[in-house]
Amino acid sequence: MSLVTVTNVDVLDNPAKFTAPFRFEITFECISELAEDIEWKLIYVGSADDAKYDQELDSILVGPIPVGLNKFVFEAKAPDYTKLPSEEIIGVTVALITCSYQGAEFVRIGYYVNNSYADPALRDDPPMDISLEQKIELLGREILNKPRVTRYQIKWDPTVIPMST
Amino acid sequence: LSSERRRVSNTDAGRETRTKEGKRRIAPQLLSSPTQVATSS
């Protein structure tokens, strides 16, 4: 039984510029005292073909965690576009929120992310002869609803006794 | 420990700090505790 359950994630500031930080309001329930913090990470999949382009955008420890329903806002910087395959910046990719306890990942929430020109007119007629930097400034990012949630069984603190709710 | 954790969390909710290792750390906001859930139902 998981001692921490994610009950809701709201994507904030969506859609946004490609260069804007990601912001998620995460609500989770904790049913027992935890000896350590939980760690959240946001991973941006830079290429569907090669994991070497994955970028860990940010990580944050959350704690101390009181027993009950909690929430916090996870803000993570935008990906470093200079480290992405330029031909794969526009299009659909994936952003993964992961949560771990004592180094063991127990939940993964995957979102599809659509990057395209913010101006619809440019989608049909993309600008030519502009630098990558100029192109990035014209891009918008939309995180699509309905994330895919994967949960993993992990060993929690050996001494904890879940509180009855 | 429980009340201490709850007090610290409520006081510091949303406040971001840095650990000794330089990692970001944030205290969550407690929305409801089991006691509050029990008394409200």
N, CA and C atoms of all chains as a GROMACS GRO file, in nm:
protein
  618
    1MET      N    1   0.084  -0.119   0.000
    1MET     CA    2   0.000   0.000   0.000
    1MET      C    3   0.088   0.125   0.000
    2SER      N    4   0.055   0.217  -0.087
    2SER     CA    5   0.133   0.340  -0.096
    2SER      C    6   0.095   0.434   0.018
    3LEU      N    7   0.194   0.493   0.080
    3LEU     CA    8   0.167   0.588   0.188
    3LEU      C    9   0.139   0.728   0.134
    4VAL      N   10   0.176   0.749   0.008
    4VAL     CA   11   0.150   0.879  -0.057
    4VAL      C   12   0.076   0.853  -0.188
    5THR      N   13  -0.036   0.919  -0.204
    5THR     CA   14  -0.117   0.903  -0.325
    5THR      C   15  -0.142   1.040  -0.387
    6VAL      N   16  -0.106   1.054  -0.513
    6VAL     CA   17  -0.135   1.179  -0.584
    6VAL      C   18  -0.283   1.180  -0.618
    7THR      N   19  -0.353   1.282  -0.571
    7THR     CA   20  -0.498   1.287  -0.595
    7THR      C   21  -0.536   1.381  -0.708
    8ASN      N   22  -0.450   1.479  -0.737
    8ASN     CA   23  -0.483   1.572  -0.846
    8ASN      C   24  -0.358   1.648  -0.890
    9VAL      N   25  -0.352   1.677  -1.018
    9VAL     CA   26  -0.248   1.766  -1.071
    9VAL      C   27  -0.316   1.866  -1.163
   10ASP      N   28  -0.299   1.993  -1.132
   10ASP     CA   29  -0.349   2.099  -1.220
   10ASP      C   30  -0.230   2.161  -1.293
   11VAL      N   31  -0.242   2.168  -1.424
   11VAL     CA   32  -0.138   2.234  -1.502
   11VAL      C   33  -0.167   2.383  -1.502
   12LEU      N   34  -0.074   2.462  -1.452
   12LEU     CA   35  -0.094   2.607  -1.445
   12LEU      C   36  -0.029   2.674  -1.567
   13ASP      N   37  -0.075   2.794  -1.596
   13ASP     CA   38  -0.018   2.873  -1.706
   13ASP      C   39  -0.009   2.791  -1.834
   14ASN      N   40  -0.118   2.736  -1.875
   14ASN     CA   41  -0.120   2.650  -1.992
   14ASN      C   42  -0.232   2.694  -2.087
   15PRO      N   43  -0.202   2.723  -2.214
   15PRO     CA   44  -0.071   2.714  -2.280
   15PRO      C   45   0.023   2.828  -2.237
   16ALA      N   46   0.148   2.814  -2.279
   16ALA     CA   47   0.250   2.913  -2.241
   16ALA      C   48   0.354   2.922  -2.353
   17LYS      N   49   0.443   3.018  -2.339
   17LYS     CA   50   0.555   3.025  -2.433
   17LYS      C   51   0.646   2.904  -2.412
   18PHE      N   52   0.716   2.866  -2.514
   18PHE     CA   53   0.807   2.752  -2.504
   18PHE      C   54   0.912   2.775  -2.395
   19THR      N   55   0.951   2.899  -2.378
   19THR     CA   56   1.058   2.932  -2.283
   19THR      C   57   1.008   2.955  -2.141
   20ALA      N   58   0.876   2.950  -2.122
   20ALA     CA   59   0.821   2.975  -1.988
   20ALA      C   60   0.843   2.854  -1.898
   21PRO      N   61   0.852   2.878  -1.767
   21PRO     CA   62   0.865   2.764  -1.676
   21PRO      C   63   0.739   2.678  -1.678
   22PHE      N   64   0.757   2.549  -1.650
   22PHE     CA   65   0.643   2.460  -1.627
   22PHE      C   66   0.595   2.484  -1.484
   23ARG      N   67   0.463   2.484  -1.465
   23ARG     CA   68   0.409   2.497  -1.329
   23ARG      C   69   0.294   2.399  -1.310
   24PHE      N   70   0.304   2.318  -1.206
   24PHE     CA   71   0.201   2.220  -1.174
   24PHE      C   72   0.160   2.237  -1.028
   25GLU      N   73   0.030   2.240  -1.004
   25GLU     CA   74  -0.018   2.237  -0.865
   25GLU      C   75  -0.055   2.092  -0.834
   26ILE      N   76   0.021   2.034  -0.743
   26ILE     CA   77   0.008   1.891  -0.714
   26ILE      C   78  -0.057   1.872  -0.578
   27THR      N   79  -0.162   1.793  -0.574
   27THR     CA   80  -0.230   1.760  -0.449
   27THR      C   81  -0.209   1.612  -0.422
   28PHE      N   82  -0.169   1.581  -0.300
   28PHE     CA   83  -0.144   1.441  -0.266
   28PHE      C   84  -0.186   1.414  -0.123
   29GLU      N   85  -0.216   1.288  -0.097
   29GLU     CA   86  -0.255   1.247   0.038
   29GLU      C   87  -0.146   1.161   0.098
   30CYS      N   88  -0.114   1.189   0.222
   30CYS     CA   89  -0.016   1.109   0.296
   30CYS      C   90  -0.087   1.045   0.414
   31ILE      N   91  -0.076   0.914   0.429
   31ILE     CA   92  -0.153   0.846   0.533
   31ILE      C   93  -0.067   0.804   0.652
   32SER      N   94   0.061   0.840   0.650
   32SER     CA   95   0.147   0.806   0.763
   32SER      C   96   0.265   0.902   0.768
   33GLU      N   97   0.317   0.921   0.889
   33GLU     CA   98   0.439   1.001   0.903
   33GLU      C   99   0.550   0.940   0.819
   34LEU      N  100   0.626   1.024   0.754
   34LEU     CA  101   0.740   0.978   0.675
   34LEU      C  102   0.869   1.029   0.738
   35ALA      N  103   0.969   0.944   0.740
   35ALA     CA  104   1.097   0.983   0.800
   35ALA      C  105   1.172   1.082   0.712
   36GLU      N  106   1.148   1.075   0.582
   36GLU     CA  107   1.223   1.160   0.489
   36GLU      C  108   1.129   1.234   0.395
   37ASP      N  109   1.187   1.327   0.321
   37ASP     CA  110   1.110   1.401   0.221
   37ASP      C  111   1.081   1.312   0.101
   38ILE      N  112   0.985   1.355   0.020
   38ILE     CA  113   0.967   1.291  -0.110
   38ILE      C  114   1.026   1.384  -0.216
   39GLU      N  115   1.074   1.325  -0.322
   39GLU     CA  116   1.142   1.403  -0.426
   39GLU      C  117   1.064   1.396  -0.557
   40TRP      N  118   1.038   1.513  -0.611
   40TRP     CA  119   0.968   1.524  -0.738
   40TRP      C  120   1.066   1.570  -0.845
   41LYS      N  121   1.048   1.516  -0.965
   41LYS     CA  122   1.132   1.557  -1.078
   41LYS      C  123   1.043   1.581  -1.199
   42LEU      N  124   1.089   1.669  -1.286
   42LEU     CA  125   1.023   1.687  -1.414
   42LEU      C  126   1.124   1.657  -1.523
   43ILE      N  127   1.090   1.561  -1.607
   43ILE     CA  128   1.179   1.518  -1.715
   43ILE      C  129   1.113   1.551  -1.848
   44TYR      N  130   1.189   1.615  -1.935
   44TYR     CA  131   1.140   1.651  -2.068
   44TYR      C  132   1.204   1.556  -2.169
   45VAL      N  133   1.120   1.489  -2.245
   45VAL     CA  134   1.170   1.395  -2.345
   45VAL      C  135   1.201   1.474  -2.472
   46GLY      N  136   1.329   1.489  -2.500
   46GLY     CA  137   1.371   1.572  -2.612
   46GLY      C  138   1.362   1.504  -2.747
   47SER      N  139   1.364   1.372  -2.746
   47SER     CA  140   1.357   1.298  -2.871
   47SER      C  141   1.287   1.165  -2.847
   48ALA      N  142   1.199   1.131  -2.939
   48ALA     CA  143   1.129   1.003  -2.928
   48ALA      C  144   1.223   0.887  -2.957
   49ASP      N  145   1.336   0.917  -3.019
   49ASP     CA  146   1.425   0.811  -3.066
   49ASP      C  147   1.545   0.784  -2.976
   50ASP      N  148   1.577   0.879  -2.888
   50ASP     CA  149   1.701   0.863  -2.813
   50ASP      C  150   1.689   0.926  -2.674
   51ALA      N  151   1.703   0.842  -2.573
   51ALA     CA  152   1.689   0.890  -2.434
   51ALA      C  153   1.800   0.986  -2.393
   52LYS      N  154   1.907   0.992  -2.472
   52LYS     CA  155   2.016   1.083  -2.434
   52LYS      C  156   1.972   1.229  -2.442
   53TYR      N  157   1.861   1.254  -2.510
   53TYR     CA  158   1.810   1.392  -2.519
   53TYR      C  159   1.711   1.425  -2.407
   54ASP      N  160   1.684   1.328  -2.320
   54ASP     CA  161   1.598   1.357  -2.205
   54ASP      C  162   1.666   1.462  -2.117
   55GLN      N  163   1.588   1.556  -2.070
   55GLN     CA  164   1.642   1.659  -1.980
   55GLN      C  165   1.566   1.658  -1.848
   56GLU      N  166   1.639   1.647  -1.739
   56GLU     CA  167   1.576   1.666  -1.609
   56GLU      C  168   1.567   1.816  -1.586
   57LEU      N  169   1.447   1.868  -1.597
   57LEU     CA  170   1.431   2.013  -1.592
   57LEU      C  171   1.450   2.068  -1.452
   58ASP      N  172   1.404   1.992  -1.354
   58ASP     CA  173   1.418   2.037  -1.216
   58ASP      C  174   1.382   1.924  -1.123
   59SER      N  175   1.426   1.936  -1.000
   59SER     CA  176   1.383   1.842  -0.896
   59SER      C  177   1.364   1.922  -0.768
   60ILE      N  178   1.275   1.874  -0.685
   60ILE     CA  179   1.248   1.945  -0.559
   60ILE      C  180   1.209   1.845  -0.452
   61LEU      N  181   1.261   1.869  -0.332
   61LEU     CA  182   1.222   1.788  -0.217
   61LEU      C  183   1.100   1.852  -0.154
   62VAL      N  184   1.005   1.770  -0.114
   62VAL     CA  185   0.886   1.821  -0.046
   62VAL      C  186   0.881   1.762   0.094
   63GLY      N  187   0.878   1.849   0.193
   63GLY     CA  188   0.874   1.805   0.331
   63GLY      C  189   0.894   1.922   0.425
   64PRO      N  190   0.870   1.906   0.555
   64PRO     CA  191   0.813   1.784   0.613
   64PRO      C  192   0.666   1.768   0.571
   65ILE      N  193   0.622   1.644   0.562
   65ILE     CA  194   0.488   1.617   0.511
   65ILE      C  195   0.397   1.577   0.626
   66PRO      N  196   0.299   1.659   0.658
   66PRO     CA  197   0.202   1.619   0.761
   66PRO      C  198   0.106   1.514   0.706
   67VAL      N  199   0.055   1.431   0.795
   67VAL     CA  200  -0.045   1.333   0.754
   67VAL      C  201  -0.172   1.407   0.713
   68GLY      N  202  -0.224   1.373   0.597
   68GLY     CA  203  -0.344   1.439   0.548
   68GLY      C  204  -0.331   1.473   0.401
   69LEU      N  205  -0.416   1.565   0.358
   69LEU     CA  206  -0.418   1.608   0.219
   69LEU      C  207  -0.332   1.734   0.206
   70ASN      N  208  -0.235   1.729   0.116
   70ASN     CA  209  -0.139   1.838   0.099
   70ASN      C  210  -0.134   1.884  -0.046
   71LYS      N  211  -0.088   2.006  -0.064
   71LYS     CA  212  -0.062   2.051  -0.201
   71LYS      C  213   0.058   2.144  -0.204
   72PHE      N  214   0.120   2.152  -0.321
   72PHE     CA  215   0.230   2.246  -0.343
   72PHE      C  216   0.237   2.274  -0.492
   73VAL      N  217   0.310   2.376  -0.527
   73VAL     CA  218   0.328   2.410  -0.669
   73VAL      C  219   0.471   2.374  -0.709
   74PHE      N  220   0.481   2.289  -0.809
   74PHE     CA  221   0.611   2.246  -0.861
   74PHE      C  222   0.639   2.330  -0.986
   75GLU      N  223   0.741   2.412  -0.976
   75GLU     CA  224   0.780   2.496  -1.090
   75GLU      C  225   0.916   2.449  -1.140
   76ALA      N  226   0.926   2.431  -1.270
   76ALA     CA  227   1.050   2.382  -1.329
   76ALA      C  228   1.081   2.463  -1.454
   77LYS      N  229   1.207   2.485  -1.475
   77LYS     CA  230   1.246   2.569  -1.590
   77LYS      C  231   1.217   2.498  -1.722
   78ALA      N  232   1.208   2.575  -1.826
   78ALA     CA  233   1.186   2.521  -1.961
   78ALA      C  234   1.311   2.445  -2.006
   79PRO      N  235   1.295   2.355  -2.104
   79PRO     CA  236   1.413   2.281  -2.150
   79PRO      C  237   1.515   2.372  -2.217
   80ASP      N  238   1.640   2.330  -2.212
   80ASP     CA  239   1.748   2.400  -2.282
   80ASP      C  240   1.740   2.359  -2.429
   81TYR      N  241   1.689   2.450  -2.510
   81TYR     CA  242   1.663   2.414  -2.651
   81TYR      C  243   1.791   2.387  -2.728
   82THR      N  244   1.903   2.438  -2.678
   82THR     CA  245   2.029   2.415  -2.750
   82THR      C  246   2.073   2.269  -2.739
   83LYS      N  247   2.011   2.195  -2.647
   83LYS     CA  248   2.047   2.054  -2.628
   83LYS      C  249   1.942   1.960  -2.686
   84LEU      N  250   1.847   2.018  -2.762
   84LEU     CA  251   1.743   1.936  -2.824
   84LEU      C  252   1.773   1.921  -2.973
   85PRO      N  253   1.735   1.809  -3.033
   85PRO     CA  254   1.748   1.798  -3.179
   85PRO      C  255   1.659   1.903  -3.244
   86SER      N  256   1.718   1.990  -3.323
   86SER     CA  257   1.642   2.106  -3.374
   86SER      C  258   1.520   2.064  -3.455
   87GLU      N  259   1.530   1.949  -3.524
   87GLU     CA  260   1.418   1.906  -3.607
   87GLU      C  261   1.304   1.846  -3.524
   88GLU      N  262   1.327   1.827  -3.394
   88GLU     CA  263   1.223   1.767  -3.309
   88GLU      C  264   1.167   1.864  -3.206
   89ILE      N  265   1.207   1.990  -3.215
   89ILE     CA  266   1.156   2.086  -3.116
   89ILE      C  267   1.007   2.112  -3.139
   90ILE      N  268   0.970   2.127  -3.266
   90ILE     CA  269   0.828   2.145  -3.297
   90ILE      C  270   0.763   2.008  -3.310
   91GLY      N  271   0.645   1.997  -3.250
   91GLY     CA  272   0.573   1.870  -3.255
   91GLY      C  273   0.533   1.825  -3.116
   92VAL      N  274   0.491   1.700  -3.108
   92VAL     CA  275   0.443   1.646  -2.980
   92VAL      C  276   0.553   1.566  -2.912
   93THR      N  277   0.572   1.595  -2.785
   93THR     CA  278   0.666   1.517  -2.706
   93THR      C  279   0.602   1.487  -2.571
   94VAL      N  280   0.683   1.449  -2.474
   94VAL     CA  281   0.630   1.405  -2.345
   94VAL      C  282   0.706   1.474  -2.232
   95ALA      N  283   0.634   1.512  -2.129
   95ALA     CA  284   0.695   1.559  -2.004
   95ALA      C  285   0.650   1.465  -1.893
   96LEU      N  286   0.746   1.422  -1.813
   96LEU     CA  287   0.719   1.324  -1.707
   96LEU      C  288   0.742   1.386  -1.570
   97ILE      N  289   0.640   1.378  -1.486
   97ILE     CA  290   0.658   1.411  -1.344
   97ILE      C  291   0.680   1.279  -1.272
   98THR      N  292   0.790   1.270  -1.199
   98THR     CA  293   0.813   1.148  -1.121
   98THR      C  294   0.822   1.185  -0.974
   99CYS      N  295   0.785   1.089  -0.889
   99CYS     CA  296   0.795   1.112  -0.746
   99CYS      C  297   0.861   0.990  -0.682
  100SER      N  298   0.959   1.016  -0.596
  100SER     CA  299   1.037   0.910  -0.535
  100SER      C  300   1.046   0.929  -0.385
  101TYR      N  301   1.061   0.815  -0.318
  101TYR     CA  302   1.087   0.818  -0.173
  101TYR      C  303   1.210   0.733  -0.147
  102GLN      N  304   1.307   0.790  -0.082
  102GLN     CA  305   1.434   0.723  -0.055
  102GLN      C  306   1.492   0.663  -0.184
  103GLY      N  307   1.482   0.739  -0.291
  103GLY     CA  308   1.541   0.698  -0.418
  103GLY      C  309   1.458   0.602  -0.499
  104ALA      N  310   1.344   0.560  -0.447
  104ALA     CA  311   1.259   0.464  -0.519
  104ALA      C  312   1.138   0.537  -0.577
  105GLU      N  313   1.124   0.530  -0.707
  105GLU     CA  314   1.013   0.598  -0.773
  105GLU      C  315   0.884   0.521  -0.749
  106PHE      N  316   0.780   0.592  -0.704
  106PHE     CA  317   0.653   0.523  -0.680
  106PHE      C  318   0.538   0.574  -0.765
  107VAL      N  319   0.557   0.685  -0.833
  107VAL     CA  320   0.454   0.728  -0.928
  107VAL      C  321   0.518   0.808  -1.040
  108ARG      N  322   0.461   0.792  -1.159
  108ARG     CA  323   0.509   0.863  -1.278
  108ARG      C  324   0.387   0.914  -1.353
  109ILE      N  325   0.387   1.042  -1.384
  109ILE     CA  326   0.273   1.104  -1.451
  109ILE      C  327   0.324   1.163  -1.582
  110GLY      N  328   0.274   1.109  -1.691
  110GLY     CA  329   0.322   1.151  -1.822
  110GLY      C  330   0.222   1.237  -1.896
  111TYR      N  331   0.269   1.350  -1.945
  111TYR     CA  332   0.184   1.442  -2.022
  111TYR      C  333   0.237   1.453  -2.165
  112TYR      N  334   0.146   1.455  -2.260
  112TYR     CA  335   0.184   1.493  -2.395
  112TYR      C  336   0.197   1.645  -2.400
  113VAL      N  337   0.300   1.690  -2.469
  113VAL     CA  338   0.327   1.833  -2.482
  113VAL      C  339   0.334   1.867  -2.630
  114ASN      N  340   0.256   1.963  -2.672
  114ASN     CA  341   0.256   2.003  -2.812
  114ASN      C  342   0.325   2.138  -2.827
  115ASN      N  343   0.436   2.139  -2.899
  115ASN     CA  344   0.508   2.264  -2.927
  115ASN      C  345   0.480   2.306  -3.071
  116SER      N  346   0.436   2.430  -3.086
  116SER     CA  347   0.408   2.480  -3.221
  116SER      C  348   0.421   2.632  -3.220
  117TYR      N  349   0.417   2.691  -3.338
  117TYR     CA  350   0.420   2.837  -3.344
  117TYR      C  351   0.296   2.893  -3.273
  118ALA      N  352   0.316   2.991  -3.189
  118ALA     CA  353   0.204   3.048  -3.114
  118ALA      C  354   0.105   3.116  -3.208
  119ASP      N  355   0.156   3.176  -3.314
  119ASP     CA  356   0.070   3.240  -3.413
  119ASP      C  357   0.023   3.134  -3.513
  120PRO      N  358  -0.107   3.107  -3.520
  120PRO     CA  359  -0.155   3.002  -3.611
  120PRO      C  360  -0.114   3.024  -3.756
  121ALA      N  361  -0.099   3.149  -3.796
  121ALA     CA  362  -0.061   3.177  -3.934
  121ALA      C  363   0.077   3.122  -3.966
  122LEU      N  364   0.163   3.120  -3.864
  122LEU     CA  365   0.300   3.072  -3.887
  122LEU      C  366   0.306   2.919  -3.897
  123ARG      N  367   0.203   2.853  -3.847
  123ARG     CA  368   0.202   2.706  -3.855
  123ARG      C  369   0.189   2.660  -3.999
  124ASP      N  370   0.109   2.734  -4.076
  124ASP     CA  371   0.092   2.699  -4.217
  124ASP      C  372   0.205   2.754  -4.304
  125ASP      N  373   0.263   2.863  -4.257
  125ASP     CA  374   0.367   2.928  -4.336
  125ASP      C  375   0.485   2.961  -4.244
  126PRO      N  376   0.562   2.859  -4.207
  126PRO     CA  377   0.671   2.880  -4.111
  126PRO      C  378   0.773   2.980  -4.164
  127PRO      N  379   0.824   3.064  -4.077
  127PRO     CA  380   0.925   3.161  -4.121
  127PRO      C  381   1.055   3.092  -4.161
  128MET      N  382   1.114   3.141  -4.266
  128MET     CA  383   1.240   3.085  -4.314
  128MET      C  384   1.353   3.181  -4.275
  129ASP      N  385   1.472   3.129  -4.280
  129ASP     CA  386   1.592   3.211  -4.260
  129ASP      C  387   1.590   3.288  -4.128
  130ILE      N  388   1.547   3.221  -4.023
  130ILE     CA  389   1.560   3.282  -3.891
  130ILE      C  390   1.645   3.190  -3.805
  131SER      N  391   1.707   3.249  -3.706
  131SER     CA  392   1.794   3.170  -3.620
  131SER      C  393   1.710   3.080  -3.529
  132LEU      N  394   1.775   2.982  -3.471
  132LEU     CA  395   1.706   2.894  -3.377
  132LEU      C  396   1.653   2.975  -3.259
  133GLU      N  397   1.732   3.070  -3.215
  133GLU     CA  398   1.691   3.154  -3.102
  133GLU      C  399   1.564   3.233  -3.136
  134GLN      N  400   1.560   3.288  -3.257
  134GLN     CA  401   1.440   3.362  -3.300
  134GLN      C  402   1.320   3.269  -3.312
  135LYS      N  403   1.346   3.149  -3.362
  135LYS     CA  404   1.239   3.051  -3.379
  135LYS      C  405   1.179   3.014  -3.243
  136ILE      N  406   1.265   2.992  -3.146
  136ILE     CA  407   1.220   2.952  -3.013
  136ILE      C  408   1.127   3.058  -2.954
  137GLU      N  409   1.160   3.184  -2.977
  137GLU     CA  410   1.079   3.292  -2.922
  137GLU      C  411   0.939   3.296  -2.982
  138LEU      N  412   0.922   3.234  -3.097
  138LEU     CA  413   0.791   3.232  -3.163
  138LEU      C  414   0.707   3.111  -3.123
  139LEU      N  415   0.766   3.021  -3.047
  139LEU     CA  416   0.698   2.894  -3.017
  139LEU      C  417   0.614   2.902  -2.890
  140GLY      N  418   0.504   2.828  -2.893
  140GLY     CA  419   0.420   2.811  -2.775
  140GLY      C  420   0.419   2.664  -2.735
  141ARG      N  421   0.379   2.641  -2.612
  141ARG     CA  422   0.375   2.505  -2.559
  141ARG      C  423   0.238   2.481  -2.498
  142GLU      N  424   0.177   2.371  -2.535
  142GLU     CA  425   0.050   2.334  -2.472
  142GLU      C  426   0.062   2.193  -2.414
  143ILE      N  427   0.033   2.183  -2.286
  143ILE     CA  428   0.035   2.052  -2.220
  143ILE      C  429  -0.106   1.996  -2.230
  144LEU      N  430  -0.114   1.876  -2.287
  144LEU     CA  431  -0.246   1.818  -2.312
  144LEU      C  432  -0.300   1.751  -2.187
  145ASN      N  433  -0.432   1.753  -2.176
  145ASN     CA  434  -0.497   1.693  -2.060
  145ASN      C  435  -0.488   1.540  -2.065
  146LYS      N  436  -0.541   1.478  -1.963
  146LYS     CA  437  -0.545   1.333  -1.952
  146LYS      C  438  -0.404   1.272  -1.948
  147PRO      N  439  -0.334   1.295  -1.839
  147PRO     CA  440  -0.201   1.235  -1.826
  147PRO      C  441  -0.212   1.084  -1.807
  148ARG      N  442  -0.103   1.017  -1.836
  148ARG     CA  443  -0.094   0.873  -1.811
  148ARG      C  444  -0.021   0.854  -1.677
  149VAL      N  445  -0.086   0.788  -1.584
  149VAL     CA  446  -0.030   0.772  -1.450
  149VAL      C  447   0.012   0.627  -1.430
  150THR      N  448   0.137   0.608  -1.388
  150THR     CA  449   0.189   0.474  -1.360
  150THR      C  450   0.236   0.471  -1.215
  151ARG      N  451   0.190   0.372  -1.142
  151ARG     CA  452   0.229   0.360  -1.001
  151ARG      C  453   0.318   0.237  -0.983
  152TYR      N  454   0.411   0.248  -0.890
  152TYR     CA  455   0.503   0.138  -0.862
  152TYR      C  456   0.499   0.106  -0.712
  153GLN      N  457   0.508  -0.023  -0.682
  153GLN     CA  458   0.518  -0.065  -0.542
  153GLN      C  459   0.660  -0.042  -0.494
  154ILE      N  460   0.673   0.022  -0.378
  154ILE     CA  461   0.806   0.040  -0.320
  154ILE      C  462   0.801   0.004  -0.172
  155LYS      N  463   0.918  -0.008  -0.113
  155LYS     CA  464   0.925  -0.028   0.032
  155LYS      C  465   0.926   0.109   0.099
  156TRP      N  466   0.829   0.131   0.186
  156TRP     CA  467   0.825   0.256   0.261
  156TRP      C  468   0.901   0.235   0.392
  157ASP      N  469   0.891   0.329   0.484
  157ASP     CA  470   0.960   0.313   0.612
  157ASP      C  471   0.914   0.184   0.679
  158PRO      N  472   1.006   0.106   0.731
  158PRO     CA  473   0.965  -0.022   0.790
  158PRO      C  474   0.884  -0.009   0.918
  159THR      N  475   0.893   0.106   0.984
  159THR     CA  476   0.828   0.119   1.115
  159THR      C  477   0.695   0.192   1.110
  160VAL      N  478   0.656   0.240   0.992
  160VAL     CA  479   0.536   0.324   0.988
  160VAL      C  480   0.409   0.242   1.002
  161ILE      N  481   0.314   0.302   1.068
  161ILE     CA  482   0.182   0.240   1.081
  161ILE      C  483   0.082   0.339   1.021
  162PRO      N  484   0.019   0.304   0.911
  162PRO     CA  485  -0.076   0.397   0.849
  162PRO      C  486  -0.186   0.437   0.947
  163MET      N  487  -0.216   0.568   0.949
  163MET     CA  488  -0.323   0.616   1.036
  163MET      C  489  -0.457   0.593   0.969
  164SER      N  490  -0.554   0.558   1.050
  164SER     CA  491  -0.688   0.539   0.996
  164SER      C  492  -0.749   0.674   0.963
  165THR      N  493  -0.809   0.686   0.845
  165THR     CA  494  -0.874   0.812   0.809
  165THR      C  495  -1.024   0.789   0.802
  166LEU      N  496   0.583   1.461   1.755
  166LEU     CA  497   0.638   1.475   1.620
  166LEU      C  498   0.529   1.517   1.521
  167SER      N  499   0.413   1.454   1.537
  167SER     CA  500   0.305   1.483   1.443
  167SER      C  501   0.264   1.630   1.448
  168SER      N  502   0.241   1.681   1.570
  168SER     CA  503   0.198   1.820   1.580
  168SER      C  504   0.310   1.914   1.538
  169GLU      N  505   0.435   1.875   1.570
  169GLU     CA  506   0.548   1.958   1.530
  169GLU      C  507   0.557   1.967   1.379
  170ARG      N  508   0.544   1.853   1.314
  170ARG     CA  509   0.549   1.852   1.168
  170ARG      C  510   0.437   1.938   1.110
  171ARG      N  511   0.319   1.924   1.168
  171ARG     CA  512   0.206   1.998   1.115
  171ARG      C  513   0.226   2.148   1.135
  172ARG      N  514   0.279   2.183   1.253
  172ARG     CA  515   0.301   2.324   1.281
  172ARG      C  516   0.404   2.382   1.184
  173VAL      N  517   0.515   2.309   1.168
  173VAL     CA  518   0.620   2.357   1.078
  173VAL      C  519   0.566   2.370   0.937
  174SER      N  520   0.491   2.270   0.894
  174SER     CA  521   0.440   2.271   0.759
  174SER      C  522   0.344   2.387   0.736
  175ASN      N  523   0.255   2.409   0.834
  175ASN     CA  524   0.160   2.518   0.817
  175ASN      C  525   0.229   2.654   0.818
  176THR      N  526   0.329   2.667   0.904
  176THR     CA  527   0.401   2.793   0.913
  176THR      C  528   0.477   2.821   0.784
  177ASP      N  529   0.538   2.717   0.731
  177ASP     CA  530   0.628   2.735   0.618
  177ASP      C  531   0.566   2.698   0.484
  178ALA      N  532   0.437   2.671   0.482
  178ALA     CA  533   0.373   2.621   0.360
  178ALA      C  534   0.407   2.707   0.239
  179GLY      N  535   0.456   2.642   0.137
  179GLY     CA  536   0.488   2.711   0.013
  179GLY      C  537   0.624   2.778   0.012
  180ARG      N  538   0.690   2.781   0.127
  180ARG     CA  539   0.820   2.849   0.133
  180ARG      C  540   0.928   2.755   0.083
  181GLU      N  541   1.009   2.806  -0.007
  181GLU     CA  542   1.114   2.723  -0.065
  181GLU      C  543   1.248   2.756   0.000
  182THR      N  544   1.321   2.652   0.034
  182THR     CA  545   1.453   2.669   0.093
  182THR      C  546   1.552   2.582   0.016
  183ARG      N  547   1.674   2.581   0.063
  183ARG     CA  548   1.778   2.496   0.003
  183ARG      C  549   1.836   2.405   0.110
  184THR      N  550   1.858   2.280   0.074
  184THR     CA  551   1.922   2.189   0.167
  184THR      C  552   2.073   2.216   0.168
  185LYS      N  553   2.143   2.150   0.261
  185LYS     CA  554   2.288   2.167   0.267
  185LYS      C  555   2.354   2.125   0.136
  186GLU      N  556   2.290   2.029   0.068
  186GLU     CA  557   2.346   1.981  -0.059
  186GLU      C  558   2.308   2.073  -0.175
  187GLY      N  559   2.230   2.177  -0.146
  187GLY     CA  560   2.192   2.272  -0.250
  187GLY      C  561   2.064   2.236  -0.323
  188LYS      N  562   1.994   2.132  -0.276
  188LYS     CA  563   1.869   2.094  -0.342
  188LYS      C  564   1.755   2.185  -0.297
  189ARG      N  565   1.664   2.210  -0.390
  189ARG     CA  566   1.544   2.287  -0.356
  189ARG      C  567   1.455   2.204  -0.265
  190ARG      N  568   1.393   2.272  -0.168
  190ARG     CA  569   1.302   2.203  -0.077
  190ARG      C  570   1.184   2.295  -0.049
  191ILE      N  571   1.065   2.237  -0.050
  191ILE     CA  572   0.945   2.317  -0.026
  191ILE      C  573   0.856   2.244   0.074
  192ALA      N  574   0.794   2.322   0.161
  192ALA     CA  575   0.697   2.264   0.256
  192ALA      C  576   0.559   2.270   0.192
  193PRO      N  577   0.488   2.158   0.191
  193PRO     CA  578   0.354   2.160   0.130
  193PRO      C  579   0.254   2.232   0.219
  194GLN      N  580   0.143   2.268   0.159
  194GLN     CA  581   0.032   2.328   0.234
  194GLN      C  582  -0.063   2.217   0.275
  195LEU      N  583  -0.088   2.206   0.404
  195LEU     CA  584  -0.182   2.104   0.453
  195LEU      C  585  -0.324   2.153   0.429
  196LEU      N  586  -0.397   2.079   0.348
  196LEU     CA  587  -0.536   2.117   0.317
  196LEU      C  588  -0.633   2.061   0.420
  197SER      N  589  -0.609   1.936   0.460
  197SER     CA  590  -0.695   1.876   0.562
  197SER      C  591  -0.620   1.760   0.625
  198SER      N  592  -0.638   1.746   0.755
  198SER     CA  593  -0.577   1.634   0.826
  198SER      C  594  -0.684   1.530   0.852
  199PRO      N  595  -0.646   1.407   0.888
  199PRO     CA  596  -0.747   1.305   0.917
  199PRO      C  597  -0.846   1.351   1.023
  200THR      N  598  -0.798   1.426   1.122
  200THR     CA  599  -0.887   1.475   1.228
  200THR      C  600  -0.990   1.571   1.171
  201GLN      N  601  -0.942   1.661   1.084
  201GLN     CA  602  -1.034   1.757   1.024
  201GLN      C  603  -1.136   1.687   0.936
  202VAL      N  604  -1.089   1.584   0.865
  202VAL     CA  605  -1.180   1.508   0.779
  202VAL      C  606  -1.288   1.442   0.864
  203ALA      N  607  -1.244   1.383   0.977
  203ALA     CA  608  -1.337   1.310   1.063
  203ALA      C  609  -1.441   1.404   1.124
  204THR      N  610  -1.398   1.523   1.166
  204THR     CA  611  -1.491   1.614   1.233
  204THR      C  612  -1.582   1.684   1.135
  205SER      N  613  -1.539   1.693   1.010
  205SER     CA  614  -1.622   1.765   0.913
  205SER      C  615  -1.728   1.676   0.851
  206SER      N  616  -1.715   1.546   0.868
  206SER     CA  617  -1.811   1.457   0.804
  206SER      C  618  -1.923   1.420   0.900
   0.00000   0.00000   0.00000
